[in-house]
Amino acid sequence: MEGKVVIVTGAGSGIGRAASLLFAEKGARVAVVDLDPAGGAETVEQIERGKGEAILIEADVSSTDQVQAMVRKTVDAFGRLDYAFNNAGVEAGLIPLDQYAEEVWDRTLSVNLTGVWLCMKYEIPEMLKTGGGAIVNASSAAGVIGVPQHYAYVASKHGVVGITKSAALEFGGQGIRVNCVCPGMIDTPMTERFVPDGARPMLEEGHALKRFGTAQEVAETVVWLCSDAASFVTGHAMLIDGGITAQ
Ligand SMILES: NC(=O)c1ccc[n+]([C@@H]2O[C@H](COP(=O)([O-])OP(=O)(O)OC[C@H]3O[C@@H](n4cnc5c(N)ncnc54)[C@H](O)[C@@H]3O)[C@@H](O)[C@H]2O)c1
C-alpha cells in the first residue's frame, strides 16, 4: 500500500484505530477522521510513533459539509484517495418498540447509514480521478440478522449492506470495489458501553468460537478487502463474527 491514501472514519477508537494503524503499517498514508479530536489525535500519534504518515480531520460523518471538507482536506494533504473505511458508527440501546424514541432512531440512522452514504458520495469521485479504489463500509452481524429491541441499529446496518451492493454495482465497471464488514461482538469501547453488566458470558457463548473478537481481527479483514489480494471481491458483506450467525 506504499503511496496509497486511505480515509478511516471513526478512527479515534476501537476498530477504526486498529485499521488505521494497520493501513499505516502497510505503507498507506492515513486520514484519521473522528468526531472526537482527542481520540483521533491519539491514533495519529500512534501511527507517527510507528513511522507512518497521518493527518487528523475532525468531522461528523452525518454532516454533508463536514464530509465534503473531509475529502477535500485529505486530497489537499496527500494528493489522491485510494481507499476508504467508512467505519464511524454509534450504538443504540435495546429499547422496547413502544418506548423507542424517534430521536434515537433518527440519530442512529443519520450516523450509521446516512454517514456511510455521504462518505461514498464524496469519496468515489476522487477515486475515479485516479482510475479506481476500494471502499469498506462498517455493517455488523446485526446487518444480516434481526435483534429484538435493536430497531435503529439493525435498520442502519442492514441499510449499509444494501447501499454497499448498490455502489459495487454502479462503480464496478470503473475500477472501484465496495464491500462491507459484518463483525460479531468485538472488544472495543462501544462494546464496553453496550454490554450490560454480567451479560458477557452469555453473549460469548452465542459465538461458535465462544469469545468476543478483537479490533485487530476486523482490521486485518478490512485491509485485506482494500488490498489487491481481494481484487475480485466486491458487493460482499463479510462476516467476521466468530460464528454468531452460523446457527
Ligand atoms: N464493537 C462491536 O462489537 C461492533 C460490532 C459490529 C459492528 N461494529 C461497528 O464497527 C464500527 C466501529 O465500532 P467500535 O466498536 O470501534 O466503536 P467505538 O465507539 O469504539 O468507536 C467509534 C468511533 O466513531 C466515532 N464517531 C461516532 N460518531 C461519529 C460521527 N458522527 N462522525 C465521526 N466519528 C464518529 C467515535 O467518536 C469513536 O471514536 C461502528 O460502525 C460499529 O457499529 C462494532
The ligand as an SDF file (V2000), in Angstrom:
LIG
                    3D

 44 48  0  0  0  0  0  0  0  0999 V2000
  -17.7570   -3.2950   18.6680 N   0  0  0  0  0  0  0  0  0  0  0  0
  -18.5660   -4.1690   18.1110 C   0  0  0  0  0  0  0  0  0  0  0  0
  -18.8910   -5.2150   18.7040 O   0  0  0  0  0  0  0  0  0  0  0  0
  -19.1030   -3.9350   16.7230 C   0  0  0  0  0  0  0  0  0  0  0  0
  -19.7910   -4.9930   16.0990 C   0  0  0  0  0  0  0  0  0  0  0  0
  -20.2980   -4.8000   14.8320 C   0  0  0  0  0  0  0  0  0  0  0  0
  -20.1390   -3.5880   14.2000 C   0  0  0  0  0  0  0  0  0  0  0  0
  -19.4820   -2.5690   14.8220 N   0  0  0  0  0  0  0  0  0  0  0  0
  -19.3560   -1.3110   14.0960 C   0  0  0  0  0  0  0  0  0  0  0  0
  -17.9880   -1.0080   13.9300 O   0  0  0  0  0  0  0  0  0  0  0  0
  -17.8130    0.4080   13.9110 C   0  0  0  0  0  0  0  0  0  0  0  0
  -16.7610    0.8070   14.9460 C   0  0  0  0  0  0  0  0  0  0  0  0
  -17.1920    0.3820   16.2130 O   0  0  0  0  0  0  0  0  0  0  0  0
  -16.2610    0.3920   17.5250 P   0  0  0  0  0  0  0  0  0  0  0  0
  -16.7050   -0.7530   18.3330 O   0  0  0  0  0  0  0  0  0  0  0  0
  -14.8610    0.5480   17.1400 O   0  0  0  0  0  0  0  0  0  0  0  0
  -16.8520    1.7170   18.2270 O   0  0  0  0  0  0  0  0  0  0  0  0
  -16.1530    2.8510   19.1450 P   0  0  0  0  0  0  0  0  0  0  0  0
  -17.2810    3.5250   19.8290 O   0  0  0  0  0  0  0  0  0  0  0  0
  -15.0560    2.2490   19.9350 O   0  0  0  0  0  0  0  0  0  0  0  0
  -15.5320    3.8330   18.0480 O   0  0  0  0  0  0  0  0  0  0  0  0
  -16.3670    4.5630   17.1890 C   0  0  0  0  0  0  0  0  0  0  0  0
  -15.6780    5.8710   16.8240 C   0  0  0  0  0  0  0  0  0  0  0  0
  -16.5460    6.5610   15.9200 O   0  0  0  0  0  0  0  0  0  0  0  0
  -16.5710    7.9320   16.2960 C   0  0  0  0  0  0  0  0  0  0  0  0
  -17.8310    8.5320   15.8410 N   0  0  0  0  0  0  0  0  0  0  0  0
  -19.0730    8.3540   16.3630 C   0  0  0  0  0  0  0  0  0  0  0  0
  -19.9550    9.0950   15.7060 N   0  0  0  0  0  0  0  0  0  0  0  0
  -19.2700    9.7560   14.7380 C   0  0  0  0  0  0  0  0  0  0  0  0
  -19.6450   10.6860   13.7550 C   0  0  0  0  0  0  0  0  0  0  0  0
  -20.9090   11.1000   13.6340 N   0  0  0  0  0  0  0  0  0  0  0  0
  -18.6960   11.1800   12.9240 N   0  0  0  0  0  0  0  0  0  0  0  0
  -17.3990   10.7810   13.0660 C   0  0  0  0  0  0  0  0  0  0  0  0
  -16.9860    9.9230   14.0060 N   0  0  0  0  0  0  0  0  0  0  0  0
  -17.9170    9.4070   14.8350 C   0  0  0  0  0  0  0  0  0  0  0  0
  -16.4530    7.9230   17.8130 C   0  0  0  0  0  0  0  0  0  0  0  0
  -16.0010    9.1820   18.2950 O   0  0  0  0  0  0  0  0  0  0  0  0
  -15.4610    6.7960   18.0230 C   0  0  0  0  0  0  0  0  0  0  0  0
  -14.1310    7.2820   18.0220 O   0  0  0  0  0  0  0  0  0  0  0  0
  -19.1960    1.0090   14.1780 C   0  0  0  0  0  0  0  0  0  0  0  0
  -19.8030    1.3590   12.9420 O   0  0  0  0  0  0  0  0  0  0  0  0
  -19.9370   -0.1300   14.8360 C   0  0  0  0  0  0  0  0  0  0  0  0
  -21.3220   -0.0120   14.6740 O   0  0  0  0  0  0  0  0  0  0  0  0
  -18.9520   -2.7140   16.0730 C   0  0  0  0  0  0  0  0  0  0  0  0
  1  2  1  0
  2  3  2  0
  2  4  1  0
  4  5  1  0
  4 44  2  0
  5  6  2  0
  6  7  1  0
  7  8  2  0
  8  9  1  0
  8 44  1  0
  9 10  1  0
  9 42  1  0
 10 11  1  0
 11 12  1  0
 11 40  1  0
 12 13  1  0
 13 14  1  0
 14 15  2  0
 14 16  1  0
 14 17  1  0
 17 18  1  0
 18 19  2  0
 18 20  1  0
 18 21  1  0
 21 22  1  0
 22 23  1  0
 23 24  1  0
 23 38  1  0
 24 25  1  0
 25 26  1  0
 25 36  1  0
 26 27  1  0
 26 35  1  0
 27 28  2  0
 28 29  1  0
 29 30  1  0
 29 35  2  0
 30 31  1  0
 30 32  2  0
 32 33  1  0
 33 34  2  0
 34 35  1  0
 36 37  1  0
 36 38  1  0
 38 39  1  0
 40 41  1  0
 40 42  1  0
 42 43  1  0
M  CHG  2   8   1  16  -1
M  END
$$$$
